[in-house]
Amino acid sequence: MEIGIDSFAAMMSGNSSRAISDTDALAQLVDRIVHADQVGLDSFGIGEHHRKGFLDSAPTLILAAAAARTKSIRLTSAVTVLSAADPVRVFQEFATLDLISGGRAEMVVGRGSFIDAFPLFGYDLQDYDELFVEKLGLLLNIRKSEFVTWSGKFRAALKNQPVYPRPLQNPIPVWLGVGGTPESFVRAGTLGLPLMVAVIGGETRHFRPLVDLYREAGEKAGYKPEQLKVGLHSLGYVAQTTQQALDDFYPGYAEAMTKVGKERGWAPMTRTRFEAQLGPKGALLVGNVEEVAEKIRHHAKALGGISRLTFQMDSAEVPHEKLMTSIELIGTHLKPLVATP
């Protein structure tokens, strides 16, 4: 099992006692990617948001900065909001990143959890599903062929048009990032794409029927089980002791979830609701090394096996120094406990 980190370059609460400049925040983020590489983690993903409090509107630029300072770690999006992007430009950017990094680029494409990109780039939210399906098809067409002939509803047609540069990896990995829509799981399986499942609340085991749909669709389409990889993206944080992990993570997590909840009609986050997610079946991976490792093994079994687990920890606004320590614990102590069955 691969272990990685995902970041939304988030400074969500804006509390003056913790606020730092955007320049410093991005410098620290790149330092965390370098540190993750040094301690042997497998991947680092950068999300994509187009709103205040996030610095990841241009994720490939952040990843390229990290590529120049890292040696082995896979560099990926988490996720690329493909519905509101031009697949040609997305491919070109990640192909360039792949060349800069020596063949370490990947992309996780999805529709994103916020809708800010749609009006920003002139798309109608009513076309949410059609946009994604069409653009995913074009992206995979470009990945397959240097010369592309294609037509669709939302973009000008391409007639034997070459797309450059070509990546070092052939093909460059494309994962499908999904939430809880059955159609998305079936689509990933039918296309034979690796699946990245975002589970940020509830119980991870409840996603097993959807993962089974993915595997069944992939098998029906003729793909082998080893081609149908499943990744799990979870909110998490590891510290030397459980109490330290809870005390470090909860304040920023509660503030961030309460802010998002105001937009989506959720109740404010409370300590009781937070702690309810910390049991063996709960989605949050917060605790000491041994506890979190055991929980990852439990989640992997509940989903019928997973290929990659990524921690999303910086939206809780834990200070940089503590995030660096957590990354080191994950790389040097936790990963060896879960890397093999």
C-alpha positions in Angstrom: 0.0 0.0 0.0 1.3 3.4 -0.9 1.0 6.2 1.6 0.8 9.9 0.7 -0.2 13.4 1.6 -2.8 15.7 0.0 -2.9 19.4 0.5 -5.4 22.1 -0.4 -2.9 24.9 0.5 -5.6 26.0 2.9 -5.5 28.8 5.4 -9.3 28.6 6.1 -9.9 30.2 9.5 -7.7 33.3 9.0 -7.2 33.7 12.7 -4.8 36.5 13.3 -2.8 34.5 15.9 -2.0 31.9 13.2 -2.1 34.0 10.0 1.0 34.0 7.9 1.6 35.6 4.5 0.7 33.8 1.3 4.3 33.8 0.3 5.4 32.1 3.5 2.5 29.6 3.3 3.5 28.4 -0.2 7.2 28.2 0.8 6.2 26.1 3.8 4.0 23.9 1.6 6.8 23.2 -0.8 9.1 22.4 2.2 6.5 19.8 3.3 6.5 18.2 -0.1 10.3 18.0 0.0 10.2 16.5 3.6 7.6 13.9 2.5 10.0 12.9 -0.3 12.9 12.7 2.2 11.0 10.4 4.6 10.0 8.0 1.9 6.3 8.8 1.3 4.9 7.7 -2.1 2.8 10.7 -3.2 1.9 14.3 -2.6 -1.2 15.8 -4.1 -2.3 19.4 -4.5 -6.0 20.2 -4.8 -7.6 22.9 -6.9 -9.9 25.6 -5.4 -10.8 29.1 -6.6 -11.9 30.8 -3.4 -10.5 32.9 -0.6 -8.5 30.9 2.0 -6.9 28.5 -0.5 -3.7 28.9 -2.5 -4.1 26.0 -4.9 -5.8 27.6 -7.9 -2.7 26.7 -10.0 -1.7 23.3 -8.6 0.8 22.3 -11.4 2.9 25.4 -10.6 3.2 24.3 -7.0 4.0 20.7 -8.0 6.6 21.9 -10.5 8.3 23.9 -7.8 8.4 20.8 -5.7 9.6 18.7 -8.7 12.8 20.6 -8.9 13.6 19.8 -5.2 12.4 16.2 -4.9 13.7 12.9 -6.3 11.3 10.0 -5.8 7.8 11.1 -4.7 4.9 11.0 -7.1 3.4 14.4 -7.7 -0.3 14.6 -8.4 -3.4 16.7 -8.3 -6.1 16.2 -5.7 -8.3 16.8 -7.7 -8.1 18.7 -11.0 -11.5 20.2 -11.5 -11.8 18.9 -15.1 -15.4 20.1 -15.6 -14.2 23.7 -15.7 -10.9 23.2 -17.4 -9.7 22.8 -21.0 -8.5 19.1 -21.3 -5.8 20.2 -23.8 -4.2 22.6 -21.3 -4.6 20.1 -18.5 -2.7 17.5 -20.5 0.0 19.9 -21.5 0.5 21.1 -18.0 0.8 17.7 -16.5 2.9 16.4 -19.4 5.3 19.3 -18.7 5.3 18.4 -15.0 6.1 14.9 -16.0 9.1 16.0 -18.0 10.4 18.3 -15.2 10.0 15.6 -12.6 11.5 12.8 -14.6 8.3 10.8 -14.9 6.7 11.3 -11.5 3.5 13.2 -12.5 -0.1 11.9 -12.1 -3.5 13.5 -12.1 -6.6 12.8 -10.2 -9.5 14.3 -12.1 -13.0 15.1 -10.8 -15.7 17.6 -10.5 -14.5 19.1 -7.2 -16.4 19.7 -4.0 -17.0 23.5 -4.6 -18.7 25.2 -7.6 -16.7 28.4 -7.7 -14.8 27.4 -10.9 -18.0 27.2 -13.0 -19.0 30.9 -13.1 -15.3 31.9 -13.0 -14.6 30.2 -16.2 -17.9 30.8 -17.9 -19.6 27.4 -17.5 -23.2 26.7 -16.6 -23.7 24.6 -13.4 -26.7 22.9 -15.1 -24.2 21.2 -17.4 -22.3 19.8 -14.4 -22.5 16.1 -15.5 -22.3 16.6 -19.3 -19.2 18.8 -19.0 -17.3 16.2 -17.0 -18.1 13.3 -19.1 -17.2 15.1 -22.3 -14.0 16.5 -21.0 -12.8 13.3 -19.5 -13.3 11.6 -22.9 -11.2 14.3 -24.6 -8.5 14.0 -22.0 -8.2 10.3 -22.4 -8.2 10.7 -26.2 -5.3 13.1 -25.9 -3.4 10.8 -23.6 -3.9 7.9 -26.0 -2.9 9.7 -29.3 -0.5 12.4 -30.3 -2.8 13.5 -33.1 -6.4 14.0 -32.0 -9.6 14.1 -34.0 -12.6 14.8 -31.7 -15.8 16.8 -31.5 -18.1 17.6 -28.7 -20.8 20.0 -27.3 -18.7 22.4 -25.2 -15.5 22.9 -27.0 -14.3 23.5 -30.6 -13.6 20.3 -32.5 -10.1 19.0 -33.2 -9.2 17.6 -36.6 -6.0 15.6 -36.6 -4.5 18.2 -34.2 -1.2 17.3 -32.5 -1.0 18.0 -28.8 2.5 18.7 -27.2 4.5 18.1 -25.2 4.1 14.4 -24.7 4.9 13.1 -21.2 7.7 10.8 -20.3 5.3 8.2 -18.9 3.2 6.5 -21.6 0.5 6.6 -20.5 0.7 9.3 -17.8 -1.5 8.0 -14.9 -5.0 9.5 -14.6 -7.1 8.6 -11.6 -10.8 9.4 -11.2 -11.6 11.2 -8.0 -15.1 10.4 -6.7 -17.4 11.2 -3.8 -20.6 9.1 -3.4 -22.2 9.0 -6.8 -22.7 5.4 -8.1 -22.4 6.5 -11.7 -18.9 7.9 -11.1 -17.8 4.5 -9.7 -19.2 2.6 -12.6 -17.6 5.1 -15.1 -14.2 4.6 -13.6 -14.5 0.9 -13.8 -15.8 0.9 -17.3 -12.8 3.0 -18.4 -10.3 1.0 -16.4 -9.1 4.1 -14.5 -7.8 3.9 -10.9 -10.2 5.2 -8.4 -9.6 7.8 -5.6 -12.4 7.8 -3.1 -12.7 10.8 -0.9 -14.2 9.9 2.5 -14.2 12.9 4.9 -17.0 11.8 7.2 -19.2 8.9 8.3 -17.9 5.4 8.2 -15.6 4.3 5.4 -17.2 0.8 5.2 -20.4 2.4 3.8 -18.5 2.9 0.5 -17.9 -0.8 0.0 -21.0 -1.3 -2.2 -19.8 1.6 -4.5 -16.3 0.1 -4.7 -17.8 -3.2 -5.6 -19.7 -1.5 -8.4 -16.4 -0.1 -9.7 -14.7 -3.5 -9.6 -17.7 -5.2 -11.2 -17.9 -2.6 -14.0 -14.1 -2.9 -14.6 -14.3 -6.7 -14.8 -17.2 -6.6 -17.2 -15.2 -4.2 -19.4 -12.4 -6.7 -19.5 -9.9 -5.2 -17.1 -7.8 -7.3 -14.7 -8.2 -6.9 -10.9 -4.7 -5.5 -10.6 -5.6 -2.7 -13.1 -8.5 -1.6 -10.9 -6.7 0.3 -8.2 -8.6 1.9 -5.3 -7.2 4.8 -3.3 -8.6 6.4 -0.2 -8.3 10.1 0.6 -9.0 10.8 4.3 -8.7 13.6 6.7 -6.0 12.7 9.2 -3.1 13.7 11.4 -0.5 11.7 13.4 1.3 12.8 16.5 3.4 11.2 19.2 0.3 10.6 21.4 -3.4 10.4 20.8 -4.1 13.3 23.1 -1.6 15.5 21.3 -3.1 14.6 17.9 -6.6 15.5 19.1 -5.6 18.7 20.7 -3.6 19.8 17.6 -6.1 18.9 15.0 -9.6 19.6 16.5 -9.6 23.4 16.8 -8.8 24.1 13.2 -10.8 21.2 12.0 -13.9 22.4 13.9 -13.5 25.9 12.6 -13.0 24.8 9.0 -15.9 22.3 9.0 -18.2 24.9 10.6 -17.4 27.4 7.9 -18.1 25.0 5.1 -21.2 23.8 7.0 -22.7 27.3 6.9 -22.6 27.1 3.1 -24.1 23.6 2.9 -26.6 23.6 5.7 -24.6 21.4 8.1 -24.7 21.8 11.9 -21.7 23.4 13.6 -18.9 20.9 14.3 -18.7 19.9 18.0 -16.1 18.0 20.0 -18.7 15.2 20.4 -19.2 14.9 16.7 -15.5 15.0 16.1 -14.8 12.2 18.6 -17.5 10.1 17.1 -15.4 9.9 13.9 -12.4 8.6 15.8 -13.5 5.0 16.4 -12.4 2.0 14.4 -15.1 2.6 11.7 -15.0 6.4 11.6 -13.5 8.2 8.7 -11.0 10.4 10.6 -7.4 9.1 10.8 -6.3 11.1 13.8 -4.2 9.6 16.6 -0.8 8.1 17.4 1.1 5.9 14.9 -0.1 2.5 16.0 -3.8 3.6 16.3 -3.9 5.2 12.8 -2.0 2.3 11.2 -4.5 -0.2 12.7 -7.4 2.0 11.4 -5.9 2.1 7.9 -5.7 -1.6 7.9 -9.3 -1.8 9.0 -10.4 0.6 6.2 -8.4 -1.3 3.6 -10.1 -4.6 4.6 -13.6 -2.9 4.7 -13.1 -1.7 1.1 -11.8 -5.1 -0.2 -8.2 -3.7 -0.4 -6.7 -0.4 -1.3 -3.6 0.6 -3.3 -3.0 4.1 -1.9 -4.0 6.1 1.2 -3.6 9.8 1.4 -3.8 12.0 4.4 -5.4 15.5 4.1 -4.2 17.3 7.1 -3.5 21.0 6.4 -7.1 22.2 6.3 -7.1 22.0 10.1 -4.5 24.7 10.2 -2.0 22.8 12.3 1.2 24.9 12.4 3.9 24.0 9.8 6.3 22.7 12.3 3.8 20.2 13.7 2.8 19.1 10.1 6.5 18.5 9.4 6.7 16.2 12.5 3.5 14.4 11.5 4.8 13.8 8.0 8.0 12.4 9.5 6.0 10.0 11.8 3.9 8.9 8.8 6.9 8.2 6.6 9.3 6.6 9.1 7.0 4.9 11.5 3.4 4.5 10.1 4.2 3.6 6.5 6.3 0.5 7.4 3.3 -0.8 9.4 0.9 -0.7 6.5 3.0 -0.9 3.4 2.6 -4.7 3.2 -0.5 -6.7 4.2 
